[in-house]
Amino acid sequence: MSGMLSGLQGSCCSIKNDDEEYLTGSADICCEILSVDEEWIKIMYTDKVGRRIVKVERIDTILSVKIYLS
């Protein structure tokens, strides 16, 4: 899966984990994929209060990715 996610670097998307929760906390918040390796994905997003957040998550917890095309 890391190969597919690596190809999405720079893309805006919504990512769900295996607990059916969005990594950003909401389906309405788009995140940008910053980097990916064999085990981890690093994303950045702005929360509803305006704070910029960088989050690192294990790839094996990702259930689905929705990509927003501009």
N, C-alpha and C positions, 0 to 999 in steps of 0.2 A: 504494500500500500504506500510506502514512503516514496516510491518512484512516481506514482500518480500525484501525490500531494506536492512533490518537488516541482512538478510542472505547473502548479497553481500559485507559485510564489508571486506576490504582488497583486493577486486577485482579491476582490471583495467577496465575502461569502458568509454563510451561517453554518456553524458546525455543531452537531449534536453528539453527545457522548453516549455510552452504553446505558446510562441511567435516564435516557430520553431528556436530558437537560442541555440547553444551549451553553456553549462555553462563555458567551458574553452575558448570559443571564436572561436574555430575551431574544425572541425571533426577530424583533424589530431593529436590533443593533447588528450592523454589519461589521465584520472584522477583516483585517488584511493579514494574509499569511506572510510572515517575515522570513522564516527559514524552516527547513525540515531536514532531519537526518534519519537514521534507521529506527530510532526509538522515540524521538521527540518532535513536536511541532511548536513553533513560536508564533503567536499571533499578537496583533495590536488592535485596539478598538477604543472608542470614546464612549464612556457610559452616559446615562441619562442626565447626570449632574454636570457633565462636561470634562470629567477627568480622563486623561489618556492612560490606558492600562496596557501593559505587556504581560502576556500569560504564556506559560510553557505547560504543555500537556503531553502525556504519553500517547503515541499513535495507536497503541492497541486498545485504547478506550474509545476511539472514534467510531460512531455508528453510521453517520451520514454527513455529507457536505453538500450544501446548496450554493451554487456559484451565481453571482449577479453579473450579467453582461451589460456593458455600458453602450 
